[in-house]
Amino acid sequence: MSDVVIASGKGGTGKTTLSTNLATLLAEEDPVVLVDLDVEEPNSGLFINGTEIAREIKYKMIPRWESDACTLCGLCQQVCNFHSIIKLGKEIMVFPQLCHSCFACSELCPTNCLPMVPMRMGQTTHFKLGNLVFVESRLDIGQEQAVPLIAQTKECVKKKYSSIGFKIYDAPPGTSCPVIEAAKDADFIILVTEPTPFGLNDLRLAVETMRELSKPIGIVINRHGIGNDEVDAYCAVENIPVLARLPNDRRAAQLYSRGERIYTQLPEFKKELEKVALHIRSLSEGGRQ
Amino acid sequence: MKIAFTAKGIDWDAQIDPRFGRTDYIVVYDEEADTLTNTDNREVEGIAHGAGPQTAQKLFDLAPDVLITGNGPGGNAAAALQKAKLKIFTGAGGMTVKEAFEAYKKGSLQDFS
């Protein structure tokens, strides 16, 4: 079994390009689940023309104030770490967008005036394309928190597709809470970067983050040929394996812009992608022994 | 009449803090008593989320009639301040507390509510 999370510090380096091409390549031989965890703007679906097999509405739990028995003791406000519930005079006010669904106010309320109620936050859709299952979660417009939906999506994938050995997760960019949630249960992290000063700066942040999580990492350099060789130098010093160098090629951008797979039409790209696939297969075999 | 200011310091010469939720201090001028008091709000520096509601809660307890600030409260804080039924004036960024008070008296600040 291997859960591989594809992340990056910088946005727009090629997470989705790698995720969709890699998942499809692996699926030529084995069942694969590809999960788009970039719930604020999922886009892997643009490249996977599967058949929809299931759709679920996702909810998060938030407290609802019932004033009848409330003594206005203010304990709810004191225990909330996120300031999502405050006492204003004779009223208790809940801010659903700040609530982290920790249940503290609800559980600790001495008069049970804060029952938790479900609030819709988004939906998860499942597609099938041959050997490939594609799962996409999407936050509703106006929702601010990605973490609860990412957590629920992972849980749902784990339960529903436990028999499928290869799971590829397309993570959100950056190094904040949504990325941590996406990465924290992974067996292996692939960080995609571009060989530019911008790419290197954000790669460093991403590497530090993943090391904090004690995750094994590998680097894929996308658009290799632009910029400079500082990313390679950095990886050598830090002793991080560079799994592949996807070539900078105008045709790759053209295929991407049409929502097409790149490796099927660009042999140089496929050659590099196969190195990544080989690495993941070797991890998976190592895990089985 | 009690008038609250978001400020970077505690006296009449302090700069207005243009931010509501993350203001350093709330300075309150009580016109009848002619006193200037302040509440230290710098603890919000360390919190990632919910600065707006937290500061609104403090302001609610101070119970001013008017709030003078810079950019205006964000969505969460504005929702909380609605319950406080106070008048909010914005556009005092870049002024001192004294200048902001004079601008308010002249009616040259923007009415947020």
Interface residues (C-beta under 8 A of the other chain):
Chain A: Q77 F82 H83 S84 I86 K87 L88 G89 E91 M93 F95 Q97 L98
Chain B: I47 H49 G50 A51 P53 Q54 A56 Q57 F60 N76 A79 A80 K83 A84
